[in-house]
Amino acid sequence: GSEMCIRDRIQAAGYGSLIGTFYLDVKSQTAPINDVCADAIEIIPNSGAISTSSAGTCSDGPTPACGGFYPIRDIWYNFTYNQGEEVTIISTPAGLEDTRFALWDGCEQNLIACAYDTVPGNAAQMVLGCGDLIDGHTYYIQCGGQGNTSGTFDLEVTSVFIGLPGCTDSMACNYDSLAGCDDGTCMTIYGCTDPLSCNYDSDAQCDDGSCGTDGCTCLLYTSPS
């Protein structure tokens, strides 16, 4: 839920050595309900941009590896990934001059990527293919501004199905013509894969039909008695 942040201490006095009475006005802001990761708001991809604000937030989350070294005054959102989709996340400034955001695979867990000033207009954008994310996993978006700034901005998550992961290298023996993105499984080392053949190649991933026919002679060895 919302929380209280102590950001500054106020030292007040008169000019020089003057003393006397004066008025001090301190205003507070209520933190957004998604000020902490545990209270992240779910975003449904392709549901349109949302207008949001990081005003009143705390700087108690992890510091992303982009957009300055200052702790980020953040708000949190999450979405669930569906296999075979390409996901685009974009944050566009409104009242906030610059935006930045980070994608995590859990609350303060592993950082997937960070975006800051990646497209014109001081907006931040991130594109993730089907080989970057795990089907059915919930990912967390930490949003804020450059440095320790806060303000209003728009956030949008879109996705498009580009095909299931598989091998996209046509030279590989496990090439999948229906694959929409490469999943790193392509096998391209050809040779004899029969361990009983005299020209067996332990490094071979794909059998090239050369087993026992590649100019080798297999001899039956009989141990001396």
C-alpha positions as a printed Julia matrix, in Angstrom:
225×3 Matrix{Float64}:
  0.0     0.0     0.0
  1.01    3.64    0.24
  3.79    4.56    2.61
  5.35    7.57    4.26
  8.68    8.86    2.95
 10.98   11.18    4.85
 12.91   12.9     2.08
 14.25   16.1     3.66
 14.8    17.86    6.94
 13.86   21.53    7.08
 16.12   24.02    8.81
 14.43   27.42    9.23
 15.84   30.64   10.7
 15.94   34.39   10.2
 18.43   36.32    8.11
 21.77   36.66    9.85
 21.16   36.51   13.57
 17.56   37.76   13.43
 14.97   35.87   15.43
 11.19   36.09   15.54
  7.97   34.39   14.55
  7.13   33.2    11.04
  4.85   30.79    9.2
  6.04   27.49    7.79
  3.75   25.69    5.34
  4.48   22.02    4.58
  2.3    20.11    2.12
  2.28   16.37    1.69
  1.21   14.04   -1.11
 -0.34   10.63   -0.8
  1.77    7.98   -2.49
  0.18    6.09   -5.41
 -1.24    2.67   -4.59
  1.42    1.06   -6.82
  4.38    2.81   -5.19
  5.93   -0.56   -4.27
  6.45   -3.63   -6.43
  4.22   -5.85   -4.32
  1.29   -3.57   -5.22
  2.02   -3.43   -8.96
 -1.01   -2.78  -11.17
 -1.62   -5.28  -13.97
 -1.51   -4.04  -17.55
 -3.23   -6.04  -20.28
 -1.18   -5.73  -23.5
 -2.95   -3.92  -26.35
 -5.43   -2.29  -23.96
 -4.16    1.2   -24.85
 -1.93    3.76  -23.18
 -2.59    4.73  -19.57
 -1.9     8.15  -18.11
 -0.15    7.87  -14.78
  2.02    9.82  -12.35
  4.99    9.1   -10.11
  4.32   12.17   -7.94
  4.38   11.42   -4.23
  6.41    8.25   -4.64
  9.35    7.04   -2.59
 12.9     6.28   -3.74
 13.07    2.92   -2.01
 13.17    0.55   -4.98
 16.23   -0.8    -6.82
 18.08    1.74   -8.99
 17.88    0.84  -12.71
 21.07    0.8   -14.76
 20.01    3.73  -16.95
 18.81    7.33  -16.66
 21.24    8.49  -14.01
 22.68    7.1   -10.82
 20.05    8.64   -8.55
 17.49    6.33   -6.92
 14.29    6.29   -8.95
 11.0     7.62   -7.6
  9.03    4.75   -9.03
  5.62    3.22   -9.61
  5.1    -0.38  -10.64
  3.08   -2.27  -13.23
  3.14   -5.87  -14.42
  2.01   -8.01  -17.36
  1.99  -11.71  -18.2
  3.81  -12.9   -21.3
  2.26  -15.23  -23.88
  4.56  -17.45  -25.93
  5.34  -16.39  -29.48
  4.65  -12.69  -28.96
  6.86   -9.67  -29.5
  6.26   -7.15  -26.71
  6.82   -3.39  -26.96
  6.83   -1.17  -23.85
  6.93    2.61  -24.22
  6.72    5.45  -21.69
  6.08    8.94  -23.05
  6.6    12.14  -21.02
  3.66   14.37  -20.17
  4.44   16.61  -17.19
  7.58   14.59  -16.56
 10.46   15.85  -18.72
 12.23   12.5   -19.18
 11.06    8.96  -18.5
 12.9     5.75  -17.77
 11.77    2.27  -16.85
 13.21   -1.12  -16.04
 11.83   -4.61  -16.6
 12.29   -7.18  -13.83
 11.41  -10.87  -13.7
 10.06  -10.42  -10.17
  9.94   -7.87   -7.37
 13.55   -6.68   -7.0
 14.79   -9.9    -8.59
 16.7   -10.12  -11.9
 16.87   -7.08  -14.17
 15.86   -7.99  -17.74
 16.51   -4.63  -19.42
 16.35   -0.87  -18.87
 15.21    1.9   -21.23
 15.86    5.65  -21.21
 15.64    8.24  -24.03
 15.54    5.5   -26.67
 13.09    7.26  -29.02
 12.5    10.94  -29.92
 10.66   13.16  -27.45
 12.56   11.89  -24.39
 10.43    8.75  -24.46
 11.73    5.33  -23.48
 10.98    2.2   -25.48
 11.84   -1.48  -25.19
 11.13   -4.3   -27.66
 11.4    -7.91  -26.5
 11.16  -10.93  -28.77
  9.8   -14.37  -28.03
 13.28  -15.59  -27.18
 13.67  -12.98  -24.41
 10.71  -13.84  -22.19
  9.16  -16.99  -20.71
  5.65  -18.13  -21.53
  3.19  -17.53  -18.68
  5.68  -15.58  -16.55
  4.68  -12.26  -14.94
  7.13   -9.4   -15.51
  7.33   -6.16  -13.53
  7.8    -2.67  -14.98
  9.45   -0.1   -12.71
  8.62    3.39  -14.04
  9.91    6.84  -13.19
 11.88    9.8   -14.45
 15.47   10.73  -15.1
 17.45   10.97  -11.9
 15.08   11.45   -8.98
 12.4    13.43  -10.83
  8.69   12.64  -10.77
  5.6    13.67  -12.69
  3.03   12.51  -15.21
  3.62   10.27  -18.22
  1.88    7.72  -20.44
  2.7     4.0   -20.38
  1.67    1.47  -22.99
  2.36   -2.24  -23.48
  1.59   -3.81  -26.86
  2.16   -7.3   -28.21
  1.92   -9.04  -31.57
  2.15  -12.75  -32.31
  5.16  -13.44  -34.52
  5.3   -17.23  -34.25
  6.44  -19.86  -31.84
 10.15  -20.11  -30.97
 12.36  -22.55  -32.87
 15.41  -22.76  -35.14
 15.34  -20.17  -37.93
 18.67  -21.09  -39.59
 17.86  -22.81  -42.89
 21.28  -24.49  -42.86
 20.57  -26.28  -39.58
 19.34  -29.85  -39.53
 16.56  -28.86  -37.11
 15.42  -25.82  -39.12
 11.78  -24.94  -38.46
 10.15  -23.02  -41.31
  7.22  -22.13  -39.05
  9.34  -20.61  -36.26
  8.72  -16.94  -35.63
 11.88  -16.3   -33.65
 15.12  -18.1   -33.01
 15.37  -19.84  -29.64
 19.05  -20.69  -29.85
 18.54  -24.41  -30.5
 19.89  -24.54  -34.09
 22.2   -27.5   -34.74
 24.73  -26.87  -37.5
 27.62  -29.28  -36.86
 27.37  -32.12  -39.38
 29.11  -35.48  -39.23
 28.59  -39.11  -38.33
 26.44  -39.51  -35.24
 26.54  -43.33  -35.06
 28.82  -44.26  -32.12
 29.33  -47.72  -33.66
 30.78  -46.28  -36.85
 34.54  -46.02  -37.31
 34.17  -42.36  -38.33
 31.88  -41.42  -35.48
 32.15  -37.71  -34.59
 31.28  -36.97  -30.96
 30.91  -33.28  -31.77
 28.42  -33.84  -34.58
 24.86  -32.64  -33.97
 23.4   -33.65  -37.33
 24.03  -36.89  -39.18
 25.29  -36.23  -42.71
 24.93  -39.81  -43.95
 28.67  -40.46  -43.97
 28.79  -43.1   -41.26
 31.0   -46.02  -42.37
 31.21  -44.63  -45.92
 33.68  -41.8   -45.53
 36.73  -43.68  -46.79
 37.4   -45.4   -43.5
 37.97  -49.1   -42.94
 36.67  -50.74  -39.84
 38.85  -53.56  -38.56
 37.87  -56.16  -36.01
 40.44  -56.11  -33.26
 41.18  -59.31  -31.4
 43.23  -59.05  -28.25
 46.22  -61.4   -28.03
 45.69  -64.37  -25.77
